[in-house]
Structures are given as C-alpha cells and as structure tokens.
Amino acid sequence: MQNHKTSTSLRIGISVAMIIMMLGLALALNAFTTYAITNQMKVLSNLNMPVSQEVTRIYAIQQMQQHDISDMVTYQKMSSKANYEISKSQFESHDQEWNYEVKKIKDLIDTFLNYGSDYGTAGNISTLSTNLNDIESAHLQYVQKVDQIFGTYGGNTNNLNSVVTGLETQQSQISLRIILLNDEVQKLTDNLNAGVDESKQKAFTWQLIIITSAGIMSLALGYFLNLINKDLVREVIRKTRSLQKANKKLEKMNILKDDFINVASHELKSPLHPIYGFVELAQNGDIGADEALAGISKQARQLEEIANRILDISRIDNGSLYLSYEKFDLSNLLLEITSSQGLNLNEKIKIETSLEKGIDVEADRVRIGQVVRNLLNNALKFTEDGIIRVIIRYNLQKNLVEVTIRDCGQGIHPEILPKLFNKFITKGPKTESWKGNGLGLYLSREIINAHGGHIFAYNNKEAGATFKFTIPIMRHINAIELHEKIMN
C-alpha cells in the first residue's frame, strides 16, 4: 500500500513537473514570438506609416517647386521683377520644406536600421535608405541647376522654354523615383505583414503541440482538477485585465484633470488683475464709469476667449475635437478677416493680400478662420511698423491650398523656434515674455493636423517671420488618385 502511494505520488510529481516544463516551454516560445511580432509591428506602425506620409509630402512639395519655376519663367517674360522674386522665394521656401521632410524620413529609417529586425526587414529598410539618398542627390542637382538658371533676374530669356522643358524632364524623373520609393514602402508593409502572419502561424502550431502534450499528461491529475485549474486561470486573467483597464482609465483621467487645472489656473487669473484695477480706479474716482466698464468688458471678452481655448485644448487632449466640414471660398474668408483686422490698425501697419479666388475648399470654416486669426494676430502683435502680407496659392492637381502670412516684425527667437507650436511658448526676442497665453499656435497646429494639413514657421532673411499652413482642397483623395490626377 505504501509503495502504491509512493508510486502514485511519484507519477503525480512527474506529471506535474512535465506539465510545468511544457508550460514553461510554451511561455518561453510565446515570449519569443511576442518579441518578434512586436518588433515587426513597431517597424510597421512607427516607421512604415510615417514614412509613407512623408513620401507623399515630398512628392507634393516637388510638384509645387515645378509650379514655382513656371511662375518665375512667366514673370521674367512679363518683366515683373517683384512677382519673379516672390516666386523665387517660394521655390527656396519649398526647398527648405523638402529638405526638412527628407531629414525626417532619414531619421526614421536610421532609427530602425539597427533595431534588431529580421534580415528581410533590415534589407527592405536599407533599400529605402539607398533610394532616398539617390532621390536626395538628384533633387540637389535639380536645385543647383535651377539656381544656375535663375540666379539673377533679367538673364537671357530666348531659351527659357527649352530650359524649362529640361527641368520638367528632370523633375519628372525625381517624381518617378519618389513613386518607386513609395512602392518600396508598400513592399516593406507586405513583407512585415507576411512575417507577422508567419510568426503567428508558427507560434500557434508549436503551442498547439505543447499544449496537447501537456493536456495528455495532465489526465493523470484528473479531469476535474484540470477543469478547476483552467477556470481559476481564466478568472485570474479576466480580473487582472479588468483591473489593468480600470487603472489605465483612472491614470488617463487623472492626467487630463491635472492638465486642465494647470491650464485653467495659469490662464484665467491673468485678466482678473486688470478687472480689479479698473474697479479700484473707478471707486477712487481716478477714471470714469464708462472707461472702467469698457476696460472690464475688454478683459471679460479676453476671459471668454481664454475659456474657449482651454475648452478646445481639453477637447484635443480627450481626442474629441470634431470638425464640421463644409465647402466655402477660402479667399472670401481671409478677405473678411483681414478687412476686420484692418479697421483697428494704426497708420504704420498695413495688411496686403494676394488671394486667388473662385476655388472652394472642403474644411471646417470656423476652425480655419480661428487659425487665420491666430496667425494674423500673432503677426500684428510683433509688427510695429511695416507691411503684413497674406497670400493664398492653390494647386488643384496636388489637391493643396497654401496660406502664407509674412510679417516684418521682430522674428522668432531661436531658442523657441523648434517648439514654437507647443503650449505656453511665449518668450520673445527682446522681452522676457510675449503678451498672450501661448495657446493660439498650439491650437492652430492641432486644427491643421486634424484637417490632414501641415503648419510651420521660419524667420525671414531680411526681417520678421513667415507662418504657412497647407490643407487639402478636397477630402479623401489618396496618393494613387493624386498621382493619376497629375499624370492625366
């Protein structure tokens, strides 16, 4: 009897040890497979999608540069030097944008070259890097050739048509290379998806074998014991996941609450001090009631504006900033805004507009108007004397509209230029801080990003700063449809 008990205990112990060993192998295999799949998914989500977006952007910028060259040729033939210089400046600006976007792609690729991916994925990424370097070299030669031809105004115009034809051929070659680069990105996507599916299939097969073996051995422990153990494991996993989800939700809500309180306390108390000041001055008889009420009313409107911005930030942080799309004439909207702003300008500041009309955009009119007002108010704030230019350029083939606001004020401080569109960035070049709450540019960036556009700023060579943003003219046009429109 004792020997039987010992034999049974030994069998149970061996069965338990084998089950534990099998489960250990299953967990190790699962961890290894999860690590491999995670690497592939990280490359897919953190590299492939952003690279695809940036490739589309450099394609659009390349097309805009060709449009700028056509403008320079036209204006040179028309002997319109001012417009020629503007088009040349636009070409140089687009070249800066092109270099910036290419650098972003190279940084993404460099990040993942030594990420530890499998050989096939690393080869695809290396091919992307090589092709991008070829495109960058071809683009540099293209820009150098443009600089040689249009380096000075008023040169020989007899052969401009043949020169432009040559540039168009070179530009088409670059565009074709960019399209091929996009195909490489798609090939990387396909390889990554195939690798993920293959890894999942292998993991499933091995786990099935191990679990089946462990299940057979676990019969020694009894059918009901196995059922109870499975039920307990399922319940523990379910409760653990439920607690993890609840903790993540609470952490997110706590962060949003802290951000909202910080923003509100930082912003709302600023206009209160002037209100108290007007009340005290009125009580002491230093100013009249009408003047005090006018000052209080102005600060109250500022409070309302700040409150609305805080609510917008709260919506952005919560992911609930919704856009109400409609078709409207963007030039008319800008004309309304600039005309309204022009009523309150002093004699030293003028607003000039160059607006292409007759093309409707599909966007949120109220939000786009908010962005334009923010940028225009920003330009007026830092321009004491001179001209503020508001320019719109459309390109139906590229499905893009570009709005430019250029001032001749103080310019952007170098320390804050890289983080200009973050919250509470208010430091100026000559003062300790700018007037304002530092939220306007942040909101503008989020609104433009929500439209699928791009916003950026840079200092002018002579004086002042330039702010630009682009948005699609129409929604839901992908890169393939865009290419077909251009080729047709």
Secondary structure, DSSP 4 states (H G I P E B T S, - for coil): -HHHHHHHHHHHHHHHHHHHHHHHHHHHHHHHHHHHHHHHHHIIIIIIHHHHHHHHHHHHHHHHHHHHHHHHHHHHHTT-HHHHHHHHHHHHHHHHHHHHHHHHHHHHHHHHHTS---HHHHHHHHHHHHHHHHHHHHHHHHHHHHHHHSSSTT---TTHHHHHHHHHHHHHHHHHHHHHHHHHHHHHHHHHHHHHHHHHHHHHHHHHHHHHHHHHHGGGG-HHHHHHHHHHHHHHHHHHHHHHHHHHHHHHHHHHHHHHHHHHHHHHTTTHHHHHHHHHHHHHTSS-HHHHHHHHHHHHHHHHHHHHHHHHHHHHHHT------EEEEHHHHHHHHHHHHHTT--TTEEEEEE---S-EEEE-HHHHHHHHHHHHHHHHHT-SSEEEEEEEEEETTTTEEEEEEE--SS---TTTGGGTTSTT----SSSSS-SS-S-HHHHHHHHHHHTT-EEEEEE-SSSSEEEEEEEESSSS--HHHHHHHHH-
